[in-house]
């Protein structure tokens, strides 16, 4: 899958989607996509042009932990 748009909007979309699927089985490809959005977010926080997305990265990390645990 290709990630398009801002990192912030992708993180927010992934968080909303993960919350919508909370407690239900999630397809592996979806988990992989959410993880790649998370990886982009982590790089954005630490990169030379750091974006203020640390809170969103933490929220998505939490949602992914719950999704993988379900």
Protein Blocks (a to p, Z undefined) as FASTA:
>chain_A
ZZedjfklmmmmmmmmmmmmgoiacdfklmmmmmmmmmmmmmmmmmmklccfklmmmmmm
mmmmmmmmZZ
